[in-house]
Amino acid sequence: MERLSRSFAAKFTIYLLLLVSIMAAAAAGTVVACNVGYNWYSDREGDVREEIYSEVAEHVGGILHEYAYYNLEEENDDMQPAIYGEERAANFGYVIYRNAEPSDEAVNNEAADNESSSATGRETVRAVNSQLGDEEGVYRETVYSDKTVTIEVYLGDMEKGGVPNEVGYIYDLYEFLYKYRNVAAVTAAVAVIVSLVLLVVMICAVGRDEKRGSFVARLPMDVIVAAAFFIALMAVEFAYYPEFAIINHIELMMSVCALALVAAVIVTGVILIFAVQAKAGRWWRHTLIYNVCALIIKGFAALFGVFRRVNLVWKTGLAVLAATAVNLIIVLMALYTYGGATSLVLWFIGAVITAAAVIYTALCMKRLQEGGKRLAEGDMGYKIDTNGLFLDLKEHAEDLNDIGNGMARAVEERLRSERFKTELITNVSHDIKTPITSIINYVDFLKREKIDNEKAREYIEVLDRQSQRLKKLTEDLVEASKAATGNVSLDLMPCDTAVMMNQVMGEYQEKAERAQLELVMNMPEESVSIMADGKSMWRVLDNLMNNICKYSQPGTRVYQTLEIKDGKAVITYRNTSKYELNISGDELTERFVRGDSSRHTEGSGLGLSIAKNLVELQGGSFEIYIDGDLFKTIIEFDVI
């Protein structure tokens, strides 16, 4: 398809084949439609032959009726042949009769007896091969009869010829339609299928090269559709032009193919242009309707922008002026109709009072607007002048002033608290780090000494364990501070969540067995990838598994689940706590908060806080749910 899309000759050849197949489908479909319309697929051949003769006779009758009407109107004595070559036609004949007008007596009898009275006789106006009507096997039909004329047509064996060319053309047309009915049905089906396949190929091939299709992609689609509709309408109008008569099957097929070619070029052209624009994207932006609407919207936006820059007082004044003008027009119309100068004076007084009240209200509201704007910009010390304000306007101004005072106090308290936390974490972690390092080094020196006292060696082990714990606490404190402030370097890349969870579980398998915990993992069969920092995600899962191993009830199961819900990777850890959980999940993610309120176990209370901050920094969500002793952690990330 890529090679086809780049070859203009190939696409042009396929398009020509598409047009040919559509014309073939139209021509064959016309033959099928005619046969279906006459029910010739189900009728017997003898009935079809009789119906063909009847259709030919009806056509001839129309010609003869027009001929008879003209000659009887003009009362021509020397009547020319109605159909060229009729005298030499051995298998064709007709008789035109002039019907006699009923007598006055017959008319009176008809009125009196309410019975139909026809003509008392008829006169032969023109007869051609009238003796043919008496021969055996000749088709005879009275094709027209009224009070003026009666026309009878006689048709012999037209397959042998012997009929005028005009009559023979009509007979050949119907014979052609009936003879090729089955071939036309198969041809129409095959042509339709081929046309659809070629159209799909063309739709797939066009518009793949943006540089070549850029001009077509910018054409207004609505203008193209309107032009195509106009051209199609003109083609249909030409097809039904009164002087454009089809008299044989060759002309029928040529006219059908010509009309089908015009329709195919129009329809396929519109479809392919739309395909190019749809592949280019945002095709509607190039339509004339869209651009006109966009221009109108821009105009209204510009007017609205100008109106927004107008002072609030002037806005109100213009609104009042417009309302007053409308009211004045109404009153003048009423005065013109009913009269009364008193009503005009009263209206004027009321209008002045209303205008003054509205303008004053607008001035007060402008003062409130200015105060709200200053507060929104962060000027907490700004105070709205309440002098001259009344009722709700004054109350609203006082509320705005109180809001400013409250926001100023809240901001000051928040800044003081954050500053204190930052300074505390920075100073404590820095001050503790140096002595801890010294303690660890000297403990290491003592461990290398050959000390025979068993008690002394136990004391050294305690010092080593507690100093390492203190070092871990200091490191967690620094990391928690970085995670909370976002001062963490993240390298986001696609990570296979299942692989990472399996690795963490493998690391903690032995520790979980020592804690008498059974690890149960539920993973999907397909790979689940998320955008995350591998090092940070490892720290998150490590903190969770470490907490599970320390705080879970021995002899219970720990469930680790990974699933996809609504386009998100959901990581769930569930375990049973061995301590009573009398706090909420949100409190557990605060710094220095531990589930073990007695604080008998080792831990800093920073693990969950660090995990939550790291997850949120990577664009995920971290939630903890507690139901009795059930502890559940849910982590969600968008799936790639």
Salt bridges, closest charged atoms under 4 A:
GLU2 OE2 - ARG6 NH2 3.23
GLU2 OE1 - ARG208 NH2 3.00
GLU45 OE2 - ARG49 NH2 3.50
ASP47 OD2 - ARG44 NE 3.33
GLU86 OE2 - ARG126 NH2 2.76
GLU87 OE2 - ARG126 NH2 3.51
GLU123 OE1 - ARG98 NE 3.56
GLU152 OE2 - ARG122 NH2 3.87
GLU159 OE2 - ARG49 NH1 3.73
GLU175 OE2 - ARG49 NH1 1.86
ASP209 OD2 - ARG212 NE 3.34
ASP379 OD2 - ARG374 NH2 2.82
GLU412 OE2 - ARG416 NH2 3.38
GLU413 OE2 - ARG416 NH1 2.78
GLU418 OE2 - ARG414 NE 3.44
ASP431 OD1 - HIS430 ND1 3.73
ASP444 OD2 - ARG448 NH2 2.89
GLU454 OE1 - ARG457 NH2 2.13
ASP464 OD2 - LYS447 NZ 3.59
ASP476 OD2 - LYS472 NZ 2.92
ASP476 OD1 - ARG539 NH2 2.99
GLU479 OE1 - ARG539 NH1 2.04
GLU510 OE2 - ARG514 NH1 3.55
GLU518 OE1 - ARG557 NE 3.37
GLU563 OE2 - LYS565 NZ 3.38
ASP638 OD1 - LYS568 NZ 2.50
